[in-house]
Amino acid sequence: MKPGINRIFYQVKPIIPRYLQLTARRYLTKLKMPRVQHVWPIFEAAGQTPHHWHGWPQDKKFAFVLTHDVETRFGLDKCISLMNLEKSLGFKSLFNIVPERYGPSGDVRHELTRNGFEVGVHGLNHDGRLFKSQTIFNHRKDQINAYLRDWGAGGFRAPAMHHNLEWIKELNISYDLSTFDIDPFEPQSDGVNTIFPFVVPRNSIVDGYVEMPYTLPQDHAVFIIQMEKNNDIWKRKLDWIAEKGGLALLNVHPDYVHLSNRSRRMEEFDADLYSGFLEYVSTQYAGEYWHGLPCELAQHVKSQTVASLSRPTTT
């Protein structure tokens, strides 16, 4: 595949009918797969333990974190059903909501937090332009910070996994989720090449934010674009992450999970693929993993990192 074709596709994507977008993405993914299958979904170098790493809460073997990006009103209307599915299996998660795309979300946000789940801010209006220029970002950052404050949210994820870790320092957040270990199929495909969270300093480590890359392939890529009929790719990557002692962070979109008795839409996959994976985690790795919300993990990583820098070095 010629360099830049992925970028060109995402530039013209807004004017392409949805079914043609899917057809094009499936074709581009199939074309690119032979060139990246030696590093995706598992990039061995990303499993290296960071020098200052001192482990997970409760001395667990690895961490397991669930996140959701709510892209449309259709997805927002399914958040509570997805929350209930996770609760029934003993899990909790973060729901990232777009402030200015699909109308009021207060009732959903309050129900999520009332049940012990977390809410984050997902861009501003999901138009793919947040990092297009410094001018655009500067214009929007105050609005984003206002929503972070009003919602009591500590975390952010940019739509389409666009990211600029320097500019993100301007957001009043304790953590960011806009990156991944490796994903050559994303429009901005530069991964951070690690399955461990890390602190991005502002003036220092102390006032920095925690970056948490997603490390399990996204649901839409696996079940809608690649049209996988099982969740083996999630299991395979999870097993590798568990072996390396890293962070297994998954991003599932309520928009694409089929959660009711109505007919399944073109861009929905069976909820059993998700619930079956959660059951695999809880049975295969019972007692071995730490599971919590991103806000809880961010607090642990930040305190651990600051403490490690204050420890005297030994020779």
N, C-alpha and C positions, 0 to 999 in steps of 0.2 A: 504494500500500500504506500502511495506517495506521501511524504511528510506534509503535514498540514491539512490533510483531507478531513481529519476528525474535527479540527478547529473550524474549518469552512462549513462543515455540516451544522455545527452548533450556532454559527452565525446566521444561517438561513432557516434554521429550525422553526422559529416563530411563525413563518408564513407557509409552512408545509402542513397539510392535513395530518391529523394524528395517526391514522392507519398507515400513511406513507412514511411518517417518521419512524414508526416501528419497523416497517419493512426495510428502510434504509439502515437503521441501527443494527438490525439482525444481520444484514449483508456485510456491513463494515466490521462487525464483531467476528463473524465467520472468516472474513478475509484476514483479519489481524491475528486471530488465535494462534496459528502455527508459529508466528514470530515471537509470541510472548509466553507460550505454555511452559517454558523452562523456568520462568520466574513468577508466574501467576497461576493459581492463587497463592502459592507459597514461594516466598523469596527467602532463601536460607539465611542470607546475611542479615535480614531484619530480625532474626531470632537471637542475635547476640545480646547478652545482658549488659546494660550500661554500667560504666565504671562505678558510679556512686549509688547504684541500686541496692536497697536494703530490704526488699520484700514487700509483701502484701499485708493488709490488715489481718490480724489473728493468725499470722504465719501460714496463710493458705498457699497452696501450690501455684494457683493462677487466679486471675480475676475475670468475672463475667458480668458485663454491663449491657443493658438493653436500652436502645434509643429509637425514637420514631420521628420522622419528618412528616408533618401534615400539610399536604400540598394544595388541597382543594376543599371546598365546602363538603363535598361527598366524603372526603377523608375525615373531616372534623366530626361529621355525624356518626362516624364509626368508632371514635376514640373510646367511648365508654364501654362498648362491647369488647374491644380489644383489651382494655384495662381489666375487665371482668374475667376474660380468658386467662390472662397472666396471673391474676390474683388466685384463681382456682388451682393453678399449678405451683403456687408459692413464689412467684416472681413479682418484681416491681420495675418500673421503667421511667424514662424521661420522654415527654412529648414536646417536640419543637413546633411551635405554631407561628404562622406568618401573620404579623400584625395587620397589614393593610392589603389583603388580597381577597378574603371571602367573608368579610363582615365580622360582627361581634362574636367573641369566643369566651366571654366571661363565665357563662354557666358551665361550659365544658372544663375550663381551667380550674374553676372552684371545685368541681366534683373530683377531678384528678388529684388535686392537692389534698382535699379532704380525705381521700383514701390512701394517702401516703406516697403518691406518685409525684413526679417533678415536672415542672413546665419550664421550657426555655424559649428563646426568641430565634426564629428562623428567618434571618434576613429582615427585609422591610416589606417588600411587595412582590418578591420572587420574579423579577424581570431579567435577571442575569447581568445586571449592569453595575452592581455594587462596587466592584473593583475595576471597572472599566477605566476610570481616571481618578486621580487624587481629588479633583474638584467634586465629582459625583459622591465619592466616599465622604468627604468632609461635609457635604450638604446633608447627607443622610445619617451620619453617626450620632448627631444630637437627638434625632428622632428615635433611633434604635436605643440609645441610652435612656431615653424617657420611658420607652416600653419596658426595658429591663428593670427600671426603678418601679414603675407602676405595677408590674406583675410580680415583683419580688423575685426576679429570676437572676441566677448567677451565671448562666451559661448561654452560649451562642453557637449557632451553626449557619453558615452561609448556604443559600440554595446552590444546587449543582456542584457542591463541594469546591466552589471557587474560594481561593484563600490568598491572603497576603499577611503573614504573621507579624510584620512590622506595623502595618496599618491597624490591625486588630488590637494592638496595644492601646488604641484610642477608645476602645469600648470598655465600659465599667463592668468587667466580668472577672470571675474567678477561674473560668475554664472555657476553652473553645473546642469544637468538634468538627472543624471544617477540613480535616486532612485524613489521610489513610496511609497504611504502611506501603502498599503498592496496589495500583489499579490502573492499568494502561488503557482502560475503556472510558475513563472519566474525561470530560472536556478539558480540564486542566489536570493533566495526568502525572504531575510531579509528586511522587510520594515522599513521605518522610523517612522511609526505609527502616522503620523500627516498629515492633509490636509492644513497646513500652511507652507510657505517658511521660512527658517531660515538661519542665518549666521554661517558659519563654520570658526572660527578664524584661522589665520595663527599665527603671533606673538601676535595679538590682534584682537578684533572685527573690528577695523578700517581697517586693511589690509586683512580681511577675504574675502571669496567669499560667494555668496548666493546659497543655495541648494534649488531647486524647484522640489519637487516630482510630478510625474504624478499621478493624482487622479481619472481619468476616465479610465476604462479598455481599453487596446489597441485594435485597430481595428482587427488585425490579430487573437487575442485571441477570440474576440466576434463573428466575422463573418466567419472566416476560420476554426478555431479549434472547437468552440462550435456550429458553423453553425446556428447562430441565424438569423431569417428571418425579424426581425425588430430592431429598435434602442431603444427599451424600457429600456434596461439595462443602456444605457447612460442617458436617461431621469430620471430614478429613482435615479441614483447616483447624477446627477446634482441637482435634487430637494433637496436631503439631504445636499449636500455641500452648496447650497444657504441658506438653513435654518440655517446651522451652521456658515455661513459667511466666508467660507474658499476659497481656490484656486481650481477652476475647470480647470485642465490642462490636455489636451488631446494630445495623440500622434497617428497620422494617417500616414501611409506609402503610398507614391504615388505609390509604386510598386503594391499595392493590391487594389487600387481604379480603377474601370472600368469606363474610361472617354471617350470612343470613340464608334463608331458604329461597330467596328470589334467584332468578337466572344469573349466572356468572357473567360479568362483563369481559370484554376483550382483554383488558389489562388487570385482571384479578387472578390470583392463584388460591388454591384450596387452603383454608386455615389449618387443616391437618398437617400440612408440611411444616408450618411454624410450631404448632403445639407439639408435634412429634419430636421436633428438634429440642424444644424445652424439656420434654420428658427424657430425652437422651442425655442431656446435660445433667439433670437432677439424679438420674439413676447410675449412669456410667461413672460420674465423678462425685458421687455423694460424699460430702464431708471434705472434699479436696479444694473447693473453689470459694473465693470470696465473692458474694453477690451484693451489690448495693447500687445506689443512685450516683450519677456523675458528680453531684455536689459533694457527696461523702468521699468519693475517691479523690476528688480534687484536693480536699482538705488533707487527706492522708499523704498524697504525693508532695504537696507543698511543704508540709511540716517535716516530712522525711528528708526532702532535699535540703531545706534550710538547716536541719540538724546535722546532716552529713557534712555540710560545708564548715560547720562550727567545730567538728571533731578534730582533735589534734592528729596530725599525720604520724605514722609510725614507720620506722626504718628497720 
